[in-house]
Amino acid sequence: EALNGIFKAARARARGYRNVDTFITMIYLIAAPLGKLINST
């Protein structure tokens, strides 16, 4: 249930781009805390 909600939110934000990469990026930005994203790069 929780993951499904994240995917729905990402799909709503990425709507209009029609790009799988954009959809995946939106999932990462919504689901992962920003600190973890910064530390992983």
DRENPA-3360 file (N, C-alpha, C; in nm, 2 decimals, always signed):
BEGIN
1 = EALNGIFK = +0.08/-0.12/+0.00/+0.00/+0.00/+0.00/+0.09/+0.13/+0.00 ~ +0.19/+0.13/+0.08/+0.27/+0.25/+0.09/+0.34/+0.27/-0.04 ~ +0.40/+0.17/-0.10/+0.47/+0.18/-0.23/+0.38/+0.22/-0.34 ~ +0.25/+0.17/-0.34/+0.16/+0.21/-0.44/+0.13/+0.36/-0.43 ~ +0.11/+0.41/-0.31/+0.09/+0.55/-0.30/+0.20/+0.64/-0.35 ~ +0.32/+0.59/-0.33/+0.44/+0.66/-0.38/+0.44/+0.66/-0.53 ~ +0.41/+0.55/-0.59/+0.41/+0.54/-0.73/+0.30/+0.62/-0.79 ~ +0.19/+0.63/-0.73/+0.08/+0.71/-0.78/+0.12/+0.86/-0.77;
9 = AARARARG = +0.18/+0.90/-0.67/+0.22/+1.04/-0.65/+0.33/+1.07/-0.76 ~ +0.42/+0.98/-0.78/+0.52/+1.00/-0.88/+0.46/+1.01/-1.02 ~ +0.37/+0.92/-1.05/+0.30/+0.92/-1.18/+0.23/+1.05/-1.20 ~ +0.16/+1.11/-1.10/+0.09/+1.23/-1.11/+0.19/+1.35/-1.14 ~ +0.30/+1.35/-1.07/+0.40/+1.46/-1.09/+0.47/+1.44/-1.23 ~ +0.49/+1.32/-1.28/+0.57/+1.30/-1.40/+0.48/+1.30/-1.52 ~ +0.35/+1.32/-1.50/+0.25/+1.32/-1.61/+0.28/+1.43/-1.71 ~ +0.28/+1.39/-1.84/+0.31/+1.49/-1.94/+0.45/+1.48/-2.00;
17 = YRNVDTFI = +0.54/+1.41/-1.93/+0.67/+1.40/-1.98/+0.68/+1.27/-2.07 ~ +0.60/+1.17/-2.04/+0.60/+1.05/-2.12/+0.74/+0.99/-2.14 ~ +0.81/+0.99/-2.03/+0.95/+0.93/-2.03/+0.97/+0.85/-1.91 ~ +1.01/+0.72/-1.93/+1.03/+0.63/-1.82/+1.14/+0.68/-1.72 ~ +1.24/+0.74/-1.78/+1.35/+0.80/-1.69/+1.30/+0.90/-1.60 ~ +1.21/+0.99/-1.65/+1.15/+1.09/-1.56/+1.07/+1.03/-1.45 ~ +0.99/+0.93/-1.49/+0.91/+0.86/-1.39/+0.99/+0.80/-1.28 ~ +1.10/+0.74/-1.32/+1.19/+0.67/-1.22/+1.26/+0.78/-1.13;
25 = TMIYLIAA = +1.30/+0.89/-1.19/+1.35/+1.00/-1.12/+1.26/+1.06/-1.02 ~ +1.13/+1.07/-1.06/+1.03/+1.12/-0.96/+1.01/+1.03/-0.85 ~ +1.02/+0.90/-0.87/+1.00/+0.80/-0.76/+1.12/+0.82/-0.66 ~ +1.24/+0.83/-0.72/+1.36/+0.85/-0.63/+1.34/+0.98/-0.55 ~ +1.30/+1.09/-0.61/+1.29/+1.21/-0.54/+1.18/+1.21/-0.43 ~ +1.07/+1.14/-0.46/+0.96/+1.13/-0.36/+0.99/+1.03/-0.25 ~ +1.05/+0.92/-0.28/+1.06/+0.81/-0.19/+1.19/+0.82/-0.10 ~ +1.30/+0.87/-0.16/+1.42/+0.87/-0.08/+1.44/+1.01/-0.01;
33 = PLGKLINS = +1.49/+1.01/+0.11/+1.52/+1.13/+0.18/+1.63/+1.20/+0.10 ~ +1.63/+1.33/+0.10/+1.73/+1.41/+0.02/+1.87/+1.38/+0.07 ~ +1.89/+1.37/+0.20/+2.02/+1.34/+0.25/+2.08/+1.22/+0.20 ~ +2.00/+1.11/+0.18/+2.06/+0.99/+0.13/+2.09/+1.00/-0.02 ~ +2.02/+1.08/-0.10/+2.05/+1.10/-0.24/+2.18/+1.18/-0.25 ~ +2.20/+1.28/-0.17/+2.32/+1.36/-0.17/+2.44/+1.27/-0.13 ~ +2.43/+1.19/-0.03/+2.54/+1.11/+0.02/+2.58/+0.99/-0.08 ~ +2.48/+0.95/-0.16/+2.51/+0.84/-0.25/+2.58/+0.88/-0.38;
41 = T = +2.59/+1.01/-0.40/+2.66/+1.05/-0.53/+2.80/+1.09/-0.50;
% end
